[in-house]
């Protein structure tokens, strides 16, 4: 009878032991070396009845950064790395002035996509629910600077990040949907060149 009780106790605890946690999510998102995909970004402004929508494609490369290739409503290429944001013009990549709030947002964006939960935990309270193939991560700002900008950030995903929602304190919001994401193809020569420049 005692063995049966212990076995039942262990069975009832096993779902707790198997719970999907932040470390597992970080490991899962950090696994791919390169992710290619499409994005649709909707900026909802209180003053406008319709969201501002932009579309394009992205390349996220571990140890390199992010290529954000805007295709509509205008064409513009950005590169986000640990060094900051660069924009491509006729003369190649030009580093943009490093504004502290913008730099913070870009570091945050990279941390989200790369699954750097330790980086996120410095600035946010993290709450994770779900399982590896369908999860939701809620980020609530800790720092005074981020509390002035965001009420909350919601991230949904499966194997990779699928949706990011930024809820701003002024009532505006941004929804970013990552579509057709794949980790199956390596960086092309052109992409390697873009990160190396």
PyMOL CGO cylinders between C-alpha atoms (Angstrom):
from pymol import cmd
from pymol.cgo import CYLINDER

trace = [
    CYLINDER, 0.00, 0.00, 0.00, 2.86, 2.41, 0.83, 0.3, 1, 1, 1, 1, 1, 1,
    CYLINDER, 2.86, 2.41, 0.83, 4.45, 1.80, -2.60, 0.3, 1, 1, 1, 1, 1, 1,
    CYLINDER, 4.45, 1.80, -2.60, 1.13, 2.45, -4.33, 0.3, 1, 1, 1, 1, 1, 1,
    CYLINDER, 1.13, 2.45, -4.33, 0.77, 5.73, -2.42, 0.3, 1, 1, 1, 1, 1, 1,
    CYLINDER, 0.77, 5.73, -2.42, 4.29, 6.84, -3.41, 0.3, 1, 1, 1, 1, 1, 1,
    CYLINDER, 4.29, 6.84, -3.41, 3.67, 5.88, -7.05, 0.3, 1, 1, 1, 1, 1, 1,
    CYLINDER, 3.67, 5.88, -7.05, 0.39, 7.86, -7.09, 0.3, 1, 1, 1, 1, 1, 1,
    CYLINDER, 0.39, 7.86, -7.09, 2.12, 10.83, -5.49, 0.3, 1, 1, 1, 1, 1, 1,
    CYLINDER, 2.12, 10.83, -5.49, 4.90, 10.74, -8.11, 0.3, 1, 1, 1, 1, 1, 1,
    CYLINDER, 4.90, 10.74, -8.11, 2.33, 10.48, -10.92, 0.3, 1, 1, 1, 1, 1, 1,
    CYLINDER, 2.33, 10.48, -10.92, 0.46, 13.50, -9.61, 0.3, 1, 1, 1, 1, 1, 1,
    CYLINDER, 0.46, 13.50, -9.61, 3.69, 15.52, -9.39, 0.3, 1, 1, 1, 1, 1, 1,
    CYLINDER, 3.69, 15.52, -9.39, 5.00, 14.56, -12.82, 0.3, 1, 1, 1, 1, 1, 1,
    CYLINDER, 5.00, 14.56, -12.82, 3.03, 17.28, -14.69, 0.3, 1, 1, 1, 1, 1, 1,
    CYLINDER, 3.03, 17.28, -14.69, 4.70, 19.83, -12.42, 0.3, 1, 1, 1, 1, 1, 1,
    CYLINDER, 4.70, 19.83, -12.42, 8.12, 18.39, -13.13, 0.3, 1, 1, 1, 1, 1, 1,
    CYLINDER, 8.12, 18.39, -13.13, 7.37, 18.46, -16.87, 0.3, 1, 1, 1, 1, 1, 1,
    CYLINDER, 7.37, 18.46, -16.87, 6.13, 22.08, -16.87, 0.3, 1, 1, 1, 1, 1, 1,
    CYLINDER, 6.13, 22.08, -16.87, 7.54, 24.21, -19.69, 0.3, 1, 1, 1, 1, 1, 1,
    CYLINDER, 7.54, 24.21, -19.69, 9.82, 26.83, -18.11, 0.3, 1, 1, 1, 1, 1, 1,
    CYLINDER, 9.82, 26.83, -18.11, 11.80, 29.90, -19.18, 0.3, 1, 1, 1, 1, 1, 1,
    CYLINDER, 11.80, 29.90, -19.18, 15.08, 27.99, -19.50, 0.3, 1, 1, 1, 1, 1, 1,
    CYLINDER, 15.08, 27.99, -19.50, 13.47, 25.47, -21.83, 0.3, 1, 1, 1, 1, 1, 1,
    CYLINDER, 13.47, 25.47, -21.83, 11.97, 28.30, -23.90, 0.3, 1, 1, 1, 1, 1, 1,
    CYLINDER, 11.97, 28.30, -23.90, 15.35, 30.05, -24.07, 0.3, 1, 1, 1, 1, 1, 1,
    CYLINDER, 15.35, 30.05, -24.07, 17.03, 26.82, -25.17, 0.3, 1, 1, 1, 1, 1, 1,
    CYLINDER, 17.03, 26.82, -25.17, 14.34, 26.20, -27.78, 0.3, 1, 1, 1, 1, 1, 1,
    CYLINDER, 14.34, 26.20, -27.78, 14.56, 29.71, -29.29, 0.3, 1, 1, 1, 1, 1, 1,
    CYLINDER, 14.56, 29.71, -29.29, 18.37, 29.78, -29.18, 0.3, 1, 1, 1, 1, 1, 1,
    CYLINDER, 18.37, 29.78, -29.18, 18.70, 26.45, -31.05, 0.3, 1, 1, 1, 1, 1, 1,
    CYLINDER, 18.70, 26.45, -31.05, 18.47, 27.65, -34.70, 0.3, 1, 1, 1, 1, 1, 1,
    CYLINDER, 18.47, 27.65, -34.70, 21.58, 29.31, -36.16, 0.3, 1, 1, 1, 1, 1, 1,
    CYLINDER, 21.58, 29.31, -36.16, 19.57, 31.15, -38.82, 0.3, 1, 1, 1, 1, 1, 1,
    CYLINDER, 19.57, 31.15, -38.82, 15.87, 31.95, -39.16, 0.3, 1, 1, 1, 1, 1, 1,
    CYLINDER, 15.87, 31.95, -39.16, 14.32, 33.35, -42.35, 0.3, 1, 1, 1, 1, 1, 1,
    CYLINDER, 14.32, 33.35, -42.35, 10.74, 34.55, -42.56, 0.3, 1, 1, 1, 1, 1, 1,
    CYLINDER, 10.74, 34.55, -42.56, 8.17, 37.16, -43.53, 0.3, 1, 1, 1, 1, 1, 1,
    CYLINDER, 8.17, 37.16, -43.53, 6.68, 39.78, -41.23, 0.3, 1, 1, 1, 1, 1, 1,
    CYLINDER, 6.68, 39.78, -41.23, 3.58, 41.95, -41.10, 0.3, 1, 1, 1, 1, 1, 1,
    CYLINDER, 3.58, 41.95, -41.10, 3.72, 44.86, -38.66, 0.3, 1, 1, 1, 1, 1, 1,
    CYLINDER, 3.72, 44.86, -38.66, 0.61, 46.79, -37.66, 0.3, 1, 1, 1, 1, 1, 1,
    CYLINDER, 0.61, 46.79, -37.66, 1.00, 50.02, -35.74, 0.3, 1, 1, 1, 1, 1, 1,
    CYLINDER, 1.00, 50.02, -35.74, -2.28, 50.98, -34.06, 0.3, 1, 1, 1, 1, 1, 1,
    CYLINDER, -2.28, 50.98, -34.06, -2.33, 54.69, -33.25, 0.3, 1, 1, 1, 1, 1, 1,
    CYLINDER, -2.33, 54.69, -33.25, -5.14, 56.18, -31.18, 0.3, 1, 1, 1, 1, 1, 1,
    CYLINDER, -5.14, 56.18, -31.18, -5.42, 59.11, -33.60, 0.3, 1, 1, 1, 1, 1, 1,
    CYLINDER, -5.42, 59.11, -33.60, -5.96, 56.91, -36.69, 0.3, 1, 1, 1, 1, 1, 1,
    CYLINDER, -5.96, 56.91, -36.69, -8.96, 54.67, -37.46, 0.3, 1, 1, 1, 1, 1, 1,
    CYLINDER, -8.96, 54.67, -37.46, -6.86, 52.14, -39.43, 0.3, 1, 1, 1, 1, 1, 1,
    CYLINDER, -6.86, 52.14, -39.43, -3.50, 50.65, -38.43, 0.3, 1, 1, 1, 1, 1, 1,
    CYLINDER, -3.50, 50.65, -38.43, -0.33, 51.56, -40.32, 0.3, 1, 1, 1, 1, 1, 1,
    CYLINDER, -0.33, 51.56, -40.32, 0.77, 48.32, -41.93, 0.3, 1, 1, 1, 1, 1, 1,
    CYLINDER, 0.77, 48.32, -41.93, 4.21, 47.41, -43.21, 0.3, 1, 1, 1, 1, 1, 1,
    CYLINDER, 4.21, 47.41, -43.21, 5.45, 44.13, -44.64, 0.3, 1, 1, 1, 1, 1, 1,
    CYLINDER, 5.45, 44.13, -44.64, 8.77, 42.57, -45.44, 0.3, 1, 1, 1, 1, 1, 1,
    CYLINDER, 8.77, 42.57, -45.44, 11.11, 39.76, -44.64, 0.3, 1, 1, 1, 1, 1, 1,
    CYLINDER, 11.11, 39.76, -44.64, 13.69, 39.14, -41.94, 0.3, 1, 1, 1, 1, 1, 1,
    CYLINDER, 13.69, 39.14, -41.94, 16.84, 37.13, -41.34, 0.3, 1, 1, 1, 1, 1, 1,
    CYLINDER, 16.84, 37.13, -41.34, 17.86, 36.40, -37.74, 0.3, 1, 1, 1, 1, 1, 1,
    CYLINDER, 17.86, 36.40, -37.74, 21.37, 34.97, -37.42, 0.3, 1, 1, 1, 1, 1, 1,
    CYLINDER, 21.37, 34.97, -37.42, 22.84, 33.77, -34.15, 0.3, 1, 1, 1, 1, 1, 1,
    CYLINDER, 22.84, 33.77, -34.15, 26.01, 35.72, -33.23, 0.3, 1, 1, 1, 1, 1, 1,
    CYLINDER, 26.01, 35.72, -33.23, 25.31, 38.25, -36.03, 0.3, 1, 1, 1, 1, 1, 1,
    CYLINDER, 25.31, 38.25, -36.03, 22.00, 40.00, -35.49, 0.3, 1, 1, 1, 1, 1, 1,
    CYLINDER, 22.00, 40.00, -35.49, 18.89, 40.77, -37.51, 0.3, 1, 1, 1, 1, 1, 1,
    CYLINDER, 18.89, 40.77, -37.51, 18.31, 41.92, -41.08, 0.3, 1, 1, 1, 1, 1, 1,
    CYLINDER, 18.31, 41.92, -41.08, 14.93, 43.68, -41.27, 0.3, 1, 1, 1, 1, 1, 1,
    CYLINDER, 14.93, 43.68, -41.27, 14.07, 44.13, -44.94, 0.3, 1, 1, 1, 1, 1, 1,
    CYLINDER, 14.07, 44.13, -44.94, 11.03, 46.36, -45.32, 0.3, 1, 1, 1, 1, 1, 1,
    CYLINDER, 11.03, 46.36, -45.32, 9.23, 45.89, -48.67, 0.3, 1, 1, 1, 1, 1, 1,
    CYLINDER, 9.23, 45.89, -48.67, 5.95, 47.86, -48.33, 0.3, 1, 1, 1, 1, 1, 1,
    CYLINDER, 5.95, 47.86, -48.33, 4.83, 50.64, -48.05, 0.3, 1, 1, 1, 1, 1, 1,
    CYLINDER, 4.83, 50.64, -48.05, 8.44, 51.58, -48.92, 0.3, 1, 1, 1, 1, 1, 1,
    CYLINDER, 8.44, 51.58, -48.92, 11.62, 49.62, -49.42, 0.3, 1, 1, 1, 1, 1, 1,
    CYLINDER, 11.62, 49.62, -49.42, 14.23, 50.05, -46.71, 0.3, 1, 1, 1, 1, 1, 1,
    CYLINDER, 14.23, 50.05, -46.71, 16.81, 47.64, -45.27, 0.3, 1, 1, 1, 1, 1, 1,
    CYLINDER, 16.81, 47.64, -45.27, 17.89, 47.72, -41.63, 0.3, 1, 1, 1, 1, 1, 1,
    CYLINDER, 17.89, 47.72, -41.63, 20.51, 45.72, -39.76, 0.3, 1, 1, 1, 1, 1, 1,
    CYLINDER, 20.51, 45.72, -39.76, 20.19, 45.41, -35.98, 0.3, 1, 1, 1, 1, 1, 1,
    CYLINDER, 20.19, 45.41, -35.98, 23.25, 44.12, -34.13, 0.3, 1, 1, 1, 1, 1, 1,
    CYLINDER, 23.25, 44.12, -34.13, 24.90, 44.55, -30.74, 0.3, 1, 1, 1, 1, 1, 1,
    CYLINDER, 24.90, 44.55, -30.74, 26.60, 47.63, -32.26, 0.3, 1, 1, 1, 1, 1, 1,
    CYLINDER, 26.60, 47.63, -32.26, 23.29, 49.34, -33.02, 0.3, 1, 1, 1, 1, 1, 1,
    CYLINDER, 23.29, 49.34, -33.02, 21.05, 49.91, -36.03, 0.3, 1, 1, 1, 1, 1, 1,
    CYLINDER, 21.05, 49.91, -36.03, 22.36, 50.49, -39.52, 0.3, 1, 1, 1, 1, 1, 1,
    CYLINDER, 22.36, 50.49, -39.52, 20.31, 51.50, -42.56, 0.3, 1, 1, 1, 1, 1, 1,
    CYLINDER, 20.31, 51.50, -42.56, 21.34, 50.67, -46.11, 0.3, 1, 1, 1, 1, 1, 1,
    CYLINDER, 21.34, 50.67, -46.11, 21.62, 53.53, -48.59, 0.3, 1, 1, 1, 1, 1, 1,
    CYLINDER, 21.62, 53.53, -48.59, 23.46, 54.04, -51.90, 0.3, 1, 1, 1, 1, 1, 1,
    CYLINDER, 23.46, 54.04, -51.90, 26.79, 54.00, -50.06, 0.3, 1, 1, 1, 1, 1, 1,
    CYLINDER, 26.79, 54.00, -50.06, 26.18, 50.78, -48.12, 0.3, 1, 1, 1, 1, 1, 1,
    CYLINDER, 26.18, 50.78, -48.12, 25.29, 50.38, -44.44, 0.3, 1, 1, 1, 1, 1, 1,
    CYLINDER, 25.29, 50.38, -44.44, 25.20, 53.57, -42.35, 0.3, 1, 1, 1, 1, 1, 1,
    CYLINDER, 25.20, 53.57, -42.35, 25.08, 53.33, -38.56, 0.3, 1, 1, 1, 1, 1, 1,
    CYLINDER, 25.08, 53.33, -38.56, 22.20, 55.42, -37.19, 0.3, 1, 1, 1, 1, 1, 1,
    CYLINDER, 22.20, 55.42, -37.19, 22.65, 57.73, -34.19, 0.3, 1, 1, 1, 1, 1, 1,
    CYLINDER, 22.65, 57.73, -34.19, 22.39, 55.71, -30.99, 0.3, 1, 1, 1, 1, 1, 1,
    CYLINDER, 22.39, 55.71, -30.99, 19.42, 57.14, -29.10, 0.3, 1, 1, 1, 1, 1, 1,
    CYLINDER, 19.42, 57.14, -29.10, 19.15, 55.48, -25.69, 0.3, 1, 1, 1, 1, 1, 1,
    CYLINDER, 19.15, 55.48, -25.69, 15.43, 54.56, -25.86, 0.3, 1, 1, 1, 1, 1, 1,
    CYLINDER, 15.43, 54.56, -25.86, 15.75, 53.26, -29.42, 0.3, 1, 1, 1, 1, 1, 1,
    CYLINDER, 15.75, 53.26, -29.42, 18.89, 51.30, -28.57, 0.3, 1, 1, 1, 1, 1, 1,
    CYLINDER, 18.89, 51.30, -28.57, 17.08, 49.78, -25.59, 0.3, 1, 1, 1, 1, 1, 1,
    CYLINDER, 17.08, 49.78, -25.59, 14.15, 48.75, -27.80, 0.3, 1, 1, 1, 1, 1, 1,
    CYLINDER, 14.15, 48.75, -27.80, 16.48, 47.10, -30.31, 0.3, 1, 1, 1, 1, 1, 1,
    CYLINDER, 16.48, 47.10, -30.31, 18.37, 45.20, -27.61, 0.3, 1, 1, 1, 1, 1, 1,
    CYLINDER, 18.37, 45.20, -27.61, 14.99, 44.09, -26.28, 0.3, 1, 1, 1, 1, 1, 1,
    CYLINDER, 14.99, 44.09, -26.28, 13.82, 43.02, -29.76, 0.3, 1, 1, 1, 1, 1, 1,
    CYLINDER, 13.82, 43.02, -29.76, 16.93, 40.91, -30.33, 0.3, 1, 1, 1, 1, 1, 1,
    CYLINDER, 16.93, 40.91, -30.33, 16.63, 39.37, -26.86, 0.3, 1, 1, 1, 1, 1, 1,
    CYLINDER, 16.63, 39.37, -26.86, 13.00, 38.39, -27.58, 0.3, 1, 1, 1, 1, 1, 1,
    CYLINDER, 13.00, 38.39, -27.58, 13.72, 36.80, -30.96, 0.3, 1, 1, 1, 1, 1, 1,
    CYLINDER, 13.72, 36.80, -30.96, 16.85, 35.00, -29.76, 0.3, 1, 1, 1, 1, 1, 1,
    CYLINDER, 16.85, 35.00, -29.76, 15.24, 33.68, -26.58, 0.3, 1, 1, 1, 1, 1, 1,
    CYLINDER, 15.24, 33.68, -26.58, 17.61, 35.50, -24.22, 0.3, 1, 1, 1, 1, 1, 1,
    CYLINDER, 17.61, 35.50, -24.22, 15.48, 35.23, -21.09, 0.3, 1, 1, 1, 1, 1, 1,
    CYLINDER, 15.48, 35.23, -21.09, 18.34, 36.34, -18.80, 0.3, 1, 1, 1, 1, 1, 1,
    CYLINDER, 18.34, 36.34, -18.80, 18.63, 39.55, -20.81, 0.3, 1, 1, 1, 1, 1, 1,
    CYLINDER, 18.63, 39.55, -20.81, 14.88, 40.10, -20.59, 0.3, 1, 1, 1, 1, 1, 1,
    CYLINDER, 14.88, 40.10, -20.59, 14.73, 39.34, -16.85, 0.3, 1, 1, 1, 1, 1, 1,
    CYLINDER, 14.73, 39.34, -16.85, 16.94, 42.36, -16.12, 0.3, 1, 1, 1, 1, 1, 1,
    CYLINDER, 16.94, 42.36, -16.12, 14.19, 44.68, -17.34, 0.3, 1, 1, 1, 1, 1, 1,
    CYLINDER, 14.19, 44.68, -17.34, 10.95, 42.68, -17.09, 0.3, 1, 1, 1, 1, 1, 1,
    CYLINDER, 10.95, 42.68, -17.09, 8.90, 40.38, -14.93, 0.3, 1, 1, 1, 1, 1, 1,
    CYLINDER, 8.90, 40.38, -14.93, 8.39, 37.31, -17.13, 0.3, 1, 1, 1, 1, 1, 1,
    CYLINDER, 8.39, 37.31, -17.13, 5.32, 35.08, -17.04, 0.3, 1, 1, 1, 1, 1, 1,
    CYLINDER, 5.32, 35.08, -17.04, 5.27, 31.98, -19.26, 0.3, 1, 1, 1, 1, 1, 1,
    CYLINDER, 5.27, 31.98, -19.26, 2.34, 29.66, -19.94, 0.3, 1, 1, 1, 1, 1, 1,
    CYLINDER, 2.34, 29.66, -19.94, 1.71, 26.83, -22.37, 0.3, 1, 1, 1, 1, 1, 1,
    CYLINDER, 1.71, 26.83, -22.37, 3.93, 24.15, -23.84, 0.3, 1, 1, 1, 1, 1, 1,
    CYLINDER, 3.93, 24.15, -23.84, 6.84, 24.01, -26.31, 0.3, 1, 1, 1, 1, 1, 1,
    CYLINDER, 6.84, 24.01, -26.31, 4.61, 24.00, -29.41, 0.3, 1, 1, 1, 1, 1, 1,
    CYLINDER, 4.61, 24.00, -29.41, 2.18, 26.68, -28.16, 0.3, 1, 1, 1, 1, 1, 1,
    CYLINDER, 2.18, 26.68, -28.16, 3.32, 29.16, -25.53, 0.3, 1, 1, 1, 1, 1, 1,
    CYLINDER, 3.32, 29.16, -25.53, 2.68, 32.71, -24.39, 0.3, 1, 1, 1, 1, 1, 1,
    CYLINDER, 2.68, 32.71, -24.39, 5.22, 34.92, -22.65, 0.3, 1, 1, 1, 1, 1, 1,
    CYLINDER, 5.22, 34.92, -22.65, 4.10, 38.12, -20.93, 0.3, 1, 1, 1, 1, 1, 1,
    CYLINDER, 4.10, 38.12, -20.93, 6.68, 40.81, -20.15, 0.3, 1, 1, 1, 1, 1, 1,
    CYLINDER, 6.68, 40.81, -20.15, 5.83, 43.45, -17.56, 0.3, 1, 1, 1, 1, 1, 1,
    CYLINDER, 5.83, 43.45, -17.56, 8.39, 46.30, -17.29, 0.3, 1, 1, 1, 1, 1, 1,
    CYLINDER, 8.39, 46.30, -17.29, 10.48, 46.68, -14.13, 0.3, 1, 1, 1, 1, 1, 1,
    CYLINDER, 10.48, 46.68, -14.13, 12.62, 49.70, -14.99, 0.3, 1, 1, 1, 1, 1, 1,
    CYLINDER, 12.62, 49.70, -14.99, 11.29, 53.26, -14.79, 0.3, 1, 1, 1, 1, 1, 1,
    CYLINDER, 11.29, 53.26, -14.79, 12.37, 53.97, -18.39, 0.3, 1, 1, 1, 1, 1, 1,
    CYLINDER, 12.37, 53.97, -18.39, 10.51, 50.97, -19.82, 0.3, 1, 1, 1, 1, 1, 1,
    CYLINDER, 10.51, 50.97, -19.82, 7.43, 51.63, -17.63, 0.3, 1, 1, 1, 1, 1, 1,
    CYLINDER, 7.43, 51.63, -17.63, 7.18, 55.03, -19.32, 0.3, 1, 1, 1, 1, 1, 1,
    CYLINDER, 7.18, 55.03, -19.32, 7.01, 53.34, -22.75, 0.3, 1, 1, 1, 1, 1, 1,
    CYLINDER, 7.01, 53.34, -22.75, 5.26, 49.98, -22.28, 0.3, 1, 1, 1, 1, 1, 1,
    CYLINDER, 5.26, 49.98, -22.28, 2.41, 48.65, -20.18, 0.3, 1, 1, 1, 1, 1, 1,
    CYLINDER, 2.41, 48.65, -20.18, 3.09, 45.09, -21.32, 0.3, 1, 1, 1, 1, 1, 1,
    CYLINDER, 3.09, 45.09, -21.32, 4.60, 43.01, -24.10, 0.3, 1, 1, 1, 1, 1, 1,
    CYLINDER, 4.60, 43.01, -24.10, 2.95, 39.74, -25.16, 0.3, 1, 1, 1, 1, 1, 1,
    CYLINDER, 2.95, 39.74, -25.16, 4.86, 37.16, -27.18, 0.3, 1, 1, 1, 1, 1, 1,
    CYLINDER, 4.86, 37.16, -27.18, 3.28, 34.04, -28.65, 0.3, 1, 1, 1, 1, 1, 1,
    CYLINDER, 3.28, 34.04, -28.65, 5.04, 31.20, -30.37, 0.3, 1, 1, 1, 1, 1, 1,
    CYLINDER, 5.04, 31.20, -30.37, 5.67, 27.56, -30.98, 0.3, 1, 1, 1, 1, 1, 1,
    CYLINDER, 5.67, 27.56, -30.98, 9.01, 26.26, -32.16, 0.3, 1, 1, 1, 1, 1, 1,
    CYLINDER, 9.01, 26.26, -32.16, 9.82, 29.90, -33.05, 0.3, 1, 1, 1, 1, 1, 1,
    CYLINDER, 9.82, 29.90, -33.05, 8.37, 33.32, -32.13, 0.3, 1, 1, 1, 1, 1, 1,
    CYLINDER, 8.37, 33.32, -32.13, 5.14, 33.88, -34.09, 0.3, 1, 1, 1, 1, 1, 1,
    CYLINDER, 5.14, 33.88, -34.09, 3.61, 37.09, -32.73, 0.3, 1, 1, 1, 1, 1, 1,
    CYLINDER, 3.61, 37.09, -32.73, 4.76, 40.06, -30.67, 0.3, 1, 1, 1, 1, 1, 1,
    CYLINDER, 4.76, 40.06, -30.67, 2.35, 42.64, -29.26, 0.3, 1, 1, 1, 1, 1, 1,
    CYLINDER, 2.35, 42.64, -29.26, 3.65, 45.85, -27.73, 0.3, 1, 1, 1, 1, 1, 1,
    CYLINDER, 3.65, 45.85, -27.73, 1.12, 47.68, -25.55, 0.3, 1, 1, 1, 1, 1, 1,
    CYLINDER, 1.12, 47.68, -25.55, 2.30, 51.24, -24.98, 0.3, 1, 1, 1, 1, 1, 1,
    CYLINDER, 2.30, 51.24, -24.98, 1.44, 53.52, -22.08, 0.3, 1, 1, 1, 1, 1, 1,
    CYLINDER, 1.44, 53.52, -22.08, 0.01, 56.22, -24.40, 0.3, 1, 1, 1, 1, 1, 1,
    CYLINDER, 0.01, 56.22, -24.40, -2.64, 53.80, -25.70, 0.3, 1, 1, 1, 1, 1, 1,
    CYLINDER, -2.64, 53.80, -25.70, -0.90, 52.93, -28.98, 0.3, 1, 1, 1, 1, 1, 1,
    CYLINDER, -0.90, 52.93, -28.98, 0.08, 49.37, -29.80, 0.3, 1, 1, 1, 1, 1, 1,
    CYLINDER, 0.08, 49.37, -29.80, 2.12, 47.41, -32.31, 0.3, 1, 1, 1, 1, 1, 1,
    CYLINDER, 2.12, 47.41, -32.31, 1.41, 43.87, -33.47, 0.3, 1, 1, 1, 1, 1, 1,
    CYLINDER, 1.41, 43.87, -33.47, 4.17, 42.04, -35.29, 0.3, 1, 1, 1, 1, 1, 1,
    CYLINDER, 4.17, 42.04, -35.29, 3.38, 38.71, -36.94, 0.3, 1, 1, 1, 1, 1, 1,
    CYLINDER, 3.38, 38.71, -36.94, 6.27, 36.52, -38.06, 0.3, 1, 1, 1, 1, 1, 1,
    CYLINDER, 6.27, 36.52, -38.06, 5.12, 34.26, -40.89, 0.3, 1, 1, 1, 1, 1, 1,
    CYLINDER, 5.12, 34.26, -40.89, 6.55, 31.34, -42.84, 0.3, 1, 1, 1, 1, 1, 1,
    CYLINDER, 6.55, 31.34, -42.84, 9.54, 31.25, -40.48, 0.3, 1, 1, 1, 1, 1, 1,
    CYLINDER, 9.54, 31.25, -40.48, 12.05, 28.51, -41.18, 0.3, 1, 1, 1, 1, 1, 1,
    CYLINDER, 12.05, 28.51, -41.18, 15.37, 27.50, -39.70, 0.3, 1, 1, 1, 1, 1, 1,
    CYLINDER, 15.37, 27.50, -39.70, 16.11, 25.12, -42.58, 0.3, 1, 1, 1, 1, 1, 1,
    CYLINDER, 16.11, 25.12, -42.58, 18.31, 27.32, -44.77, 0.3, 1, 1, 1, 1, 1, 1,
    CYLINDER, 18.31, 27.32, -44.77, 21.73, 28.85, -43.96, 0.3, 1, 1, 1, 1, 1, 1,
    CYLINDER, 21.73, 28.85, -43.96, 22.76, 32.44, -44.66, 0.3, 1, 1, 1, 1, 1, 1,
    CYLINDER, 22.76, 32.44, -44.66, 23.15, 33.23, -48.35, 0.3, 1, 1, 1, 1, 1, 1,
    CYLINDER, 23.15, 33.23, -48.35, 26.38, 34.84, -49.56, 0.3, 1, 1, 1, 1, 1, 1,
    CYLINDER, 26.38, 34.84, -49.56, 24.59, 38.19, -49.84, 0.3, 1, 1, 1, 1, 1, 1,
    CYLINDER, 24.59, 38.19, -49.84, 23.30, 37.89, -46.25, 0.3, 1, 1, 1, 1, 1, 1,
    CYLINDER, 23.30, 37.89, -46.25, 26.75, 36.96, -44.96, 0.3, 1, 1, 1, 1, 1, 1,
    CYLINDER, 26.75, 36.96, -44.96, 28.11, 40.02, -46.74, 0.3, 1, 1, 1, 1, 1, 1,
    CYLINDER, 28.11, 40.02, -46.74, 25.39, 42.23, -45.19, 0.3, 1, 1, 1, 1, 1, 1,
    CYLINDER, 25.39, 42.23, -45.19, 26.33, 41.10, -41.69, 0.3, 1, 1, 1, 1, 1, 1,
    CYLINDER, 26.33, 41.10, -41.69, 30.08, 41.39, -42.36, 0.3, 1, 1, 1, 1, 1, 1,
    CYLINDER, 30.08, 41.39, -42.36, 30.02, 44.98, -43.70, 0.3, 1, 1, 1, 1, 1, 1,
]
cmd.load_cgo(trace, "trace")
